[in-house]
Amino acid sequence: MDGVEEKTMNHGRGNFGAAVVKDSIYVIGGNSNDDYPAMSDAVENYKEGKEWKEVYTSPYLRRVQMAAIACSHQY
């Protein structure tokens, strides 16, 4: 698109989970390396007009499974 600069994530990855919550996109986990697939434990957040921000890194052993859930309820 003309005049629009694409923002890149801090951690490149594939096969990740993603969810849109309010005005944010969350990207969760995934494979972080094409040459030797390594699992990413990073969760990143993006809001329009801002940079990608790492919002969480799991302290637990990484696994292959992934899921993303977006809830419309406020608690």
C-alpha positions as CSV (number, residue, x, y, z in Angstrom):
1,M,0.0,0.0,0.0
2,D,1.3,3.5,-0.8
3,G,2.4,5.6,2.1
4,V,2.1,2.8,4.7
5,E,5.1,1.5,6.5
6,E,4.9,-2.1,7.6
7,K,6.1,-2.8,11.1
8,T,8.0,-6.0,11.8
9,M,7.8,-8.1,14.9
10,N,10.8,-8.2,17.3
11,H,11.1,-12.0,16.9
12,G,10.5,-13.4,13.4
13,R,8.5,-16.6,13.5
14,G,6.1,-18.9,11.7
15,N,3.3,-21.3,12.7
16,F,2.2,-19.0,15.5
17,G,-1.1,-18.3,17.2
18,A,-2.7,-14.9,16.9
19,A,-5.7,-13.1,18.4
20,V,-7.2,-9.6,18.0
21,V,-8.3,-8.1,21.3
22,K,-9.9,-4.6,21.2
23,D,-7.3,-2.5,19.3
24,S,-4.4,-4.9,19.6
25,I,-3.0,-7.9,17.7
26,Y,-1.3,-10.5,19.9
27,V,1.1,-13.1,18.3
28,I,1.9,-16.1,20.5
29,G,4.7,-18.7,20.2
30,G,5.6,-20.3,16.9
31,N,8.7,-21.5,15.3
32,S,11.5,-19.0,15.5
33,N,14.2,-20.3,13.0
34,D,13.9,-21.7,9.5
35,D,17.3,-23.4,9.5
36,Y,16.8,-25.3,12.8
37,P,13.2,-25.0,14.0
38,A,13.3,-23.6,17.5
39,M,10.1,-22.8,19.4
40,S,9.5,-19.2,20.4
41,D,8.2,-18.5,23.9
42,A,7.6,-14.8,23.2
43,V,4.2,-13.0,23.1
44,E,4.2,-9.8,21.1
45,N,1.5,-7.0,20.9
46,Y,0.9,-4.6,18.1
47,K,-1.3,-1.5,18.1
48,E,-1.8,0.6,15.0
49,G,0.7,3.4,14.7
50,K,3.0,1.9,17.3
51,E,5.9,-0.6,17.3
52,W,5.6,-4.3,18.1
53,K,6.2,-4.8,21.8
54,E,7.2,-8.0,23.7
55,V,4.6,-8.4,26.5
56,Y,5.4,-11.8,27.8
57,T,8.0,-14.6,27.8
58,S,7.1,-17.9,29.3
59,P,9.3,-19.2,32.2
60,Y,8.2,-22.7,31.4
61,L,9.7,-25.3,28.9
62,R,8.6,-24.5,25.4
63,R,6.2,-26.9,23.6
64,V,5.0,-27.3,20.1
65,Q,1.2,-26.8,20.9
66,M,-0.2,-23.4,20.5
67,A,-3.6,-21.7,20.9
68,A,-5.0,-18.2,20.8
69,I,-8.3,-17.1,22.4
70,A,-10.0,-13.7,22.2
71,C,-12.8,-13.0,24.7
72,S,-15.2,-10.2,24.3
73,H,-16.1,-10.1,28.0
74,Q,-14.6,-7.7,30.5
75,Y,-13.9,-9.1,34.0
